Amino acid sequence: MADKTVSQVQQSTSQTQQTAEEPRARTVAGDAWARMNETYASTTAPFVSQYKRMMDEQFGRISGLQAEFVRHETQGVDQALAAVDEMARLSKAGIQWYVTMTAQSRQMMMDAARRSTDFITPAV
């Protein structure tokens, strides 16, 4: 029982020491972390600003490229619409030609039929 009491006391003492050292350990770790962050920030700041500048330049180039794409796309659409308009005009002209030719063909057949009838029938 005395051993238990001694071990309990030792265990209690070690817990007290851990508890007392824990905030200090956290503070030391926190200080080290803060120093590391400060060092990291001061070391990387030039690279971060250079990276930001390079990305801004790249975004500018990409915007210019997209504007060029829009210009070519607009030009292509305009050409496609002009081609469709031309095809429609030619189709209409073809249909009108067909109508004119069929009307003339009918007229020629009627004229030929009348003339042939005139050749066959005697003049009265």
C-alpha positions as CSV (number, residue, x, y, z in Angstrom):
1,M,0.0,0.0,0.0
2,A,2.9,2.3,0.7
3,D,4.3,1.5,-2.7
4,K,1.0,2.5,-4.3
5,T,1.0,5.7,-2.5
6,V,4.6,6.5,-3.6
7,S,3.8,5.6,-7.2
8,Q,0.6,7.6,-7.0
9,V,2.7,10.6,-5.7
10,Q,5.2,10.1,-8.4
11,Q,2.5,9.9,-11.1
12,S,0.8,13.0,-9.7
13,T,4.2,14.8,-9.6
14,S,5.0,13.9,-13.2
15,Q,1.5,15.0,-14.3
16,T,2.0,18.3,-12.6
17,Q,5.4,18.8,-14.2
18,Q,4.0,17.9,-17.7
19,T,1.1,20.3,-17.1
20,A,3.5,23.1,-16.1
21,E,5.9,22.4,-19.0
22,E,3.1,22.0,-21.6
23,P,2.2,25.8,-21.9
24,R,5.9,26.6,-22.0
25,A,6.4,23.9,-24.7
26,R,3.5,25.4,-26.6
27,T,4.9,28.9,-26.3
28,V,8.3,27.7,-27.5
29,A,6.7,25.9,-30.4
30,G,4.5,28.9,-31.1
31,D,7.5,31.2,-31.1
32,A,9.5,28.9,-33.4
33,W,6.5,28.7,-35.7
34,A,6.1,32.5,-35.7
35,R,9.8,32.9,-36.5
36,M,9.6,30.3,-39.2
37,N,6.6,32.2,-40.7
38,E,8.4,35.5,-40.6
39,T,11.4,34.0,-42.2
40,Y,9.3,32.3,-44.9
41,A,7.4,35.5,-45.6
42,S,10.5,37.6,-45.8
43,T,12.3,35.0,-48.0
44,T,9.5,34.4,-50.4
45,A,8.2,38.0,-50.7
46,P,10.3,38.8,-53.8
47,F,9.4,35.6,-55.5
48,V,5.7,36.0,-54.7
49,S,5.7,39.6,-56.1
50,Q,7.6,38.4,-59.2
51,Y,5.2,35.5,-59.7
52,K,2.2,37.9,-59.4
53,R,3.8,40.2,-62.0
54,M,4.4,37.3,-64.4
55,M,0.9,36.0,-63.9
56,D,-0.6,39.4,-64.6
57,E,1.5,39.7,-67.8
58,Q,0.3,36.2,-68.8
59,F,-3.3,37.1,-68.2
60,G,-2.8,40.2,-70.4
61,R,-1.4,38.0,-73.2
62,I,-4.3,35.5,-72.8
63,S,-6.8,38.4,-73.0
64,G,-5.2,39.6,-76.2
65,L,-5.3,36.1,-77.6
66,Q,-9.0,35.8,-76.8
67,A,-9.7,39.2,-78.5
68,E,-7.9,37.8,-81.6
69,F,-10.0,34.6,-81.4
70,V,-13.2,36.8,-81.2
71,R,-12.0,38.8,-84.3
72,H,-11.4,35.6,-86.3
73,E,-14.6,34.1,-85.1
74,T,-16.6,37.1,-86.1
75,Q,-14.9,37.2,-89.5
76,G,-15.7,33.5,-90.0
77,V,-19.4,33.9,-89.1
78,D,-19.7,36.9,-91.4
79,Q,-18.2,34.8,-94.3
80,A,-20.5,31.9,-93.5
81,L,-23.5,34.2,-93.5
82,A,-22.4,35.7,-96.8
83,A,-22.0,32.2,-98.3
84,V,-25.5,31.3,-97.2
85,D,-26.9,34.5,-98.7
86,E,-25.1,33.8,-101.9
87,M,-26.4,30.2,-102.0
88,A,-29.9,31.5,-101.3
89,R,-29.6,34.0,-104.1
90,L,-28.3,31.4,-106.6
91,S,-31.1,29.0,-105.5
92,K,-33.7,31.6,-106.1
93,A,-32.2,32.4,-109.5
94,G,-32.2,28.7,-110.4
95,I,-35.8,28.3,-109.4
96,Q,-36.8,31.4,-111.4
97,W,-34.8,30.1,-114.4
98,Y,-36.7,26.8,-114.1
99,V,-40.0,28.5,-114.0
100,T,-39.1,30.6,-117.0
101,M,-37.8,27.6,-119.0
102,T,-40.9,25.5,-118.2
103,A,-43.2,28.3,-119.2
104,Q,-41.3,28.8,-122.5
105,S,-41.3,25.1,-123.1
106,R,-45.1,24.9,-122.6
107,Q,-45.5,27.9,-124.9
108,M,-43.2,26.3,-127.6
109,M,-45.1,23.0,-127.3
110,M,-48.4,24.8,-127.8
111,D,-47.0,26.8,-130.8
112,A,-45.6,23.6,-132.3
113,A,-48.9,21.8,-131.8
114,R,-50.8,24.7,-133.5
115,R,-48.4,24.8,-136.4
116,S,-48.5,21.1,-137.0
117,T,-52.3,21.3,-136.8
118,D,-52.1,24.0,-139.4
119,F,-50.0,21.8,-141.7
120,I,-52.4,18.9,-141.4
121,T,-55.7,20.7,-141.9
122,P,-56.5,22.2,-145.2
123,A,-57.0,25.9,-145.4
124,V,-60.7,26.7,-145.5
